[in-house]
Amino acid sequence: MSANKAEISVKTGDPLFDRFYDIVKDILLQNQVSFEIDGENRHGYRMPDRRGISLQTLPDIMHATRYFDGRARTVLQHFAETQALNGRVFNYFYHSQEPHGLSYVHNPRQPDAEYRFVTAVFLAWQASGDDEWLLRMLPAVEQALSYAMTRPWRWCDPWGVIKRPLGIDTWDFAARTKKKSARQGGDTIWGAMPGDNSGYYAAIMHLAKICRHVGWFGKAEYWQDRAQTLKLHTNELCWNGRFYAHFVPIAKMEIPDFDFTRQLCMSNLLAITRGLASGEAARLIIDEYRSRSKSAEAGREWFSIDPPFPIGVFADNAPPPGAYANGGLMPFVGGQLALAGLENGFENYGAQTLRAYATTLAETGESWLWTLPDGSLPDESMPWPQNRHDGWGSSSMLRAFVEGLCGIRDQGCLFDDVVLAPRWLAAGIRRAEVRVQYHAGKSVTYRYQFQPRTNTISLSVAAPSRLQISLLLPEKSLPLTLSLNGDRIKFSERRTGESMYVEFEMMQDGDIVLKLQPDPDA
């Protein structure tokens, strides 16, 4: 294999997982779009309901495309080139008159473009290691965050959080007030939505990490403090004891005959995968999804929001209950649920979610943007977006597969600081050979084997630098001894929910053998 050819290779003997990456990659390649702008090709991947490139899905899709395509930097550079002087970033751009005209869109109802831009820049740098490009992008990154956290139509001073008009989670459907749509001049219902704030929390943490990397330690500390303050305010405001409230209005708001405080929105899962919620809060959220799965028509709790809004809350273009953003089932949500489960003590649940999706993927080669609550496909006459080759949802599932099940999470750049936590036992798999490589050429490779006859876990690893190893133990077993390249080493134990992990650090490639003993209390 050439040095710059990207690859994800998984060999387990289970075709559902061994072919997973290849099928998702094929879906993504069907979503490619290119623009010739100022003599340079800007290449990216469109969101399901747009002809162009949108920041609404770009960072999510980059979690998959960065393994085989390194051209995201040209698109992000164009978003920076078209950034307003005050730091505002366009939401998306597209061909208005093929193939020459270009249109740029800024949506004032969605305060997410800036944090998604910052996150996408971080992901592009993480997979490329291009420090020169990163330094050129840093002014645009800082201006974007400063814009969002200072403008009165973005920032809520009394609460210290990002605000937005009432919609459905991250979407921009206009709420009706005084029998009119807010888009038509009605009063705007302002409030806080947890997904915006978890997005900004993650983006600010990315910026703090970048600042430390380039030696701007004062700025790194400043942004780190801003992130922690935002996290504190969001949790105080939006957490209801079991999950995050979908929307916390600034002024009193009522929907006749509907309790919107019960709404479980997909931003709850994003709060986990973005690091805003962890520990007991993360497990409570996942438990809420598991409990609601019992009444789910299709047995899949991948709903965009539950319960959905009744008809009449939003403008006439909004979907009815059970459709699209208003309660439809989405693989994007399923992928976030799988990742959250795998990393927070619900490993079997997360693996089952991935297997359910992988089964459909293998049988059809299709990934639909959304389905109705009973699992059926929507009628083609429905006006809301649909796509059988959905790169947004399939990328979310691939991220859960790579980071959650294969267990390779890059905490630095070019795999120079990796958490390696293979969770194959949760999927009933005892042997796996895994290689995950960025387009730039850096990779992590390992061979994993659990041998129940000898009660040992073996792991051979090759990676660029520092590794934090976290080995999931079989049920009803305890660690006995651990060796690296034949030498006994110390380890710690960590319990997450009902799951036990053995953890240690290694600074070199090596062969690991973990010997187990039965739990005497089992």
Secondary structure, 3 states (H helix, E strand, C coil): CCCCCCEEEEECCCHHHHCHHHHHHHHHHCCEEEEEECCEEEEEECCCCCCCEECCCHHHHHHHHCCCCCCHHHHHHHHHHCCCCCCCCCCEEEEEECCCEEEEECCCCCCCHHHHHHHHHHHHHHHHCCHHHHHHHHHHHHHHHHHHCCCCCCEECCCCEECEECCCCCCCCCEEECCEEHHHCCCCCEEECHHHHHHHHHHHHHHHHHHHHHCCHHHHHHHHHHHHHHHHHHHHHHECCCCECCCEECCCCCECCECHHHCEECHHHHHHHCCCCCHHHHHHHHHHHHHHHCCCCCCCCCECEECCCCCCCECCCCCCCCECCECCECHHHHHHHHHHHHHCCCHHHHHHHHHHHHHHHHHHCCECCCECCCCCCCCCCCCCCCCCECHHHHHHHHHHHHHHHCCEEECCCCCCEEEECCCHHHHCCCEEEEEEECCCCCEEEEEEEEECCCCEEEEEEECCCEEEEEEECCCCEEEEEEEECCEECCCEEEEECCEEEEEEEECCCEEEEEEEEECCCC
